[in-house]
Amino acid sequence: MKKSLLIGLSVFTLALIQATLSAPAYAQSDLISEMDQDEDGMISIREAVANPSLLASFGKIDTDGDGKISLKELEETQLLKQVIKQA
């Protein structure tokens, strides 16, 4: 009985940790899906105009300077948390 309870708690804890760690990735994907009007999988400067916080941080997030924010660039920045909170 104790062993089953311990296994159940372990599985629950691991699932909770996985959900917590994957939440930012979902937030990033959701942000791109929400703002990506031309459906190219990225946020252009024109699309970012809809979110003043994102627009203000655009140059810092767009690390390769191509004028678009990719999912990879969002994952690499800590600015996403600010953008989501202010949106």
Rosetta blueprint (number, residue, H / E / L):
1 M L
2 K H
3 K H
4 S H
5 L H
6 L H
7 I H
8 G H
9 L H
10 S H
11 V H
12 F H
13 T H
14 L H
15 A H
16 L H
17 I H
18 Q H
19 A H
20 T H
21 L H
22 S H
23 A H
24 P H
25 A H
26 Y H
27 A H
28 Q H
29 S H
30 D H
31 L H
32 I H
33 S H
34 E H
35 M H
36 D L
37 Q L
38 D L
39 E L
40 D L
41 G L
42 M L
43 I E
44 S E
45 I H
46 R H
47 E H
48 A H
49 V L
50 A L
51 N L
52 P H
53 S H
54 L H
55 L H
56 A H
57 S H
58 F H
59 G H
60 K H
61 I H
62 D L
63 T L
64 D L
65 G L
66 D L
67 G L
68 K E
69 I E
70 S L
71 L H
72 K H
73 E H
74 L H
75 E H
76 E H
77 T L
78 Q L
79 L L
80 L H
81 K H
82 Q H
83 V H
84 I H
85 K H
86 Q H
87 A L
